[in-house]
Amino acid sequence: MGKIKKKYTEGASRTYITRNRAIKRLQVSLADFRRLSILKGIYPVEPRSRKKANRGSAKATTFYYSKDIQALLSEPLIAKFREHKVFLRKLQHALGKDDLTRAKTLDANRPQYSLDHLVIERYPTFVDALRDLDDALCMITLFSTMPVVRRVNKDAVDECKRLAAEFMHYVVHTHSLRKTFLSIKGIYYQADIQGQSVTWIVPYQFSQNMPRNVDFKVMATFLQFYRTLLGFVNYRLFTVSNLAYPPTIDRTLEDSAAGLGSLKIEASRIEDLVQPPAQEKAESAQNGEATAEMKQRLSTLDKKIEAIVAAPEYESVDSGNANNDDEGDADGEQQQQQGSILFGKQVFFLSREVPRYSLEFVVRAFGGRLGWDRSSGGGSPYTENDTAITIQIADRPVQGHQFLNRVYVQPQWVYDCVNARRLLDFDAYLVGQPLPPHLSPFVEYADGDYVPEAAARLALAAGFEGEVTALRPEDRDKINSESEDEHGDADNVEGESADEDEVESGDSDQESDDDDDEDAGDSGRAEKEYQRQLVAERSGVSYTEYQHQKSETKKAAKSATSNSALQKKNGARKRSKAEIEEEERQRIAISMLSKKKRKIVNRANAEAYKRAKDINTLTERRVQQTVGAKKKTQK
């Protein structure tokens, strides 16, 4: 007879452990267990069967992996937490006895612990740390704007300000900022650091009311680890870029609210890089001749580099072939460099009412130079009367004095230029003008999605060279017809949604045709034709197909009645025999599925139908608004 197995020695009850049993095994308090879990990156899990994992009990509780709790038994932080508890007990006893001398001695010898080993343990490589940097930056930038109250430590706030400023200085120095977006919650930024996309949000600098329903103890534990992590990351980034870390802080500029200008970024000296370690100084002191020779070589290094740069280049046949092979990579790198110094030829001046803390970071990250009003802070390299200023960012409809040698635009122009990767036209962003929609660059449109008109316009303008907004309607028609003729053989890949868009464009054609009969001006007809071509181009229709569909739609619109708009949409395009057979084959295949899988397919089809219906509603509403706006302007 085999040995009888005991209950709950294997399976789910062995794999998982409840929080209460974990606390008893570690012999720590609940608060210390929470701190350990956060610092070590151990989070609760959900077993498949809570009853089996909880040894037959259906009571609601929190589960962890048993292996994670077993690993915590050898964590040195547990001993540090116990030492801190002993210290607090002794300090409280000394204060109770009014022994201030002993209390000061205990406070001076307060036990300290470091989280450096946790950073190395959780992130074996630097790339892993960059991938997990989003939450750290969001938390640090949040605490850097918080007021110092009883629940928020002043030292933590000051360190968060320093770490955030150092990271932003690195982004400015390397021109690695890629996207930005103004939202209700704050300002989103995205930077490309060593091939990894890092996205974080910075809150607006308004006066904040500290909420009472937030557990700041838990947030302080996260912040403690994130401060250590970002310190490691900043040191590595500055070191790889050959920059001195930590950067020098100019106290005079910092006291005058100079912002990013209070930190001085200095390159590491070559002597510091080649300096031997401390334990080898005794041996290097004996080799005085070798050290003198090294210094002599370093002193002549600049002259040798200048001679190499000034030397003529002789290209061979092999090098020419290699250059031809690398033309694509060189063009891509050149475009990226041009995008990173988008404002390299511009000099900005920030008025006192605009958010300087954000505009200064964005403009400098793209190679621009800027100054600001002295009421916003000191250390401005430009004054408002400087003739070198080309663009002034203002957010007031009325300016007291305007200079004729510069352009006055609103702050949104800077952010839209960054997202579009080119300098946009000033007309839509002039002071006092209604601003265009500020679209999020983090949204990627898939096939069949509703694309806003502003996004479609930017995508269309990105396909041409030069400023599309400066073209006349007649010139736009010529360019659109030429581009459509080049891609005349392109197939329509959007299916039924494209057909519905074509019918909607036909409806707008019918309404705008009546307007064309009343309008005798050539410019009005050209502008209407340009709007129709935009809708057709968005749906993937070539120019020849567009002309053919336009004539067919006119004939169908004349013969149809006013209450059959839905029938026109469904019957505008006759289905072929192959499409009917394919639809029937799919219907039979769905009917042969099991009941569970059939529900999943039907649910997916219903969601797709609802999504297409919403897209068509938005498109139709946009067309109606465009036509109504044109009628008002004509009247």
Secondary structure, DSSP 8 states (H G I E B T S, - for coil): ------TTSSTHHHHEEEHHHHHHHHT--HHHHHHHHHHHT---B--S-HHHHTTT------EEEHHHHHHHTT-HHHHHHHHHHHHHHHHHHHHHTT-HHHHHHHHHT------HHHHHHH-SSHHHHHHTHHHHHHHHHHHHTS---TTS-HHHHHHHHHHHHHHHHHHHHHT-EEEEEE-SS-EEEEEEETTEEEEEEE---------SSS-HHHHHHHHHHHHHHHHHHHHHHHHHTTB-SS-EE-HHHHHTT-GGGGEE--B--HHHHS---GGGHHHHHH-HHHHHHHHHHHHTHHHHHHHHHHS-----HHHHHHHHHTHHHHHHHHHHHHHHTTTTT-EEEE-TTS-HHHHHHHHHHTT-EEEE-GGG-S--SS-TT-TT--EEE---SS-SS--TTSEEE-THHHHHHHHHTS---SGGGBTTS-------TT----TT----HHHHHHHHHHTSSS-GGGS-HHHHHHHHHHHHHHTTT----SHHHHHHHHHHHHHHHHHHHHHHHH---HHHHHHHHHHHHHHHHHTT--HHHHHHHHHHHHHHHHHS-TT-HHHHHHHSS---HHHHHHHHHHHHHHHTS-HHHHHHHHHHHHHHHHHHHHHHHHHHHHHHHHHHHHHHHH-
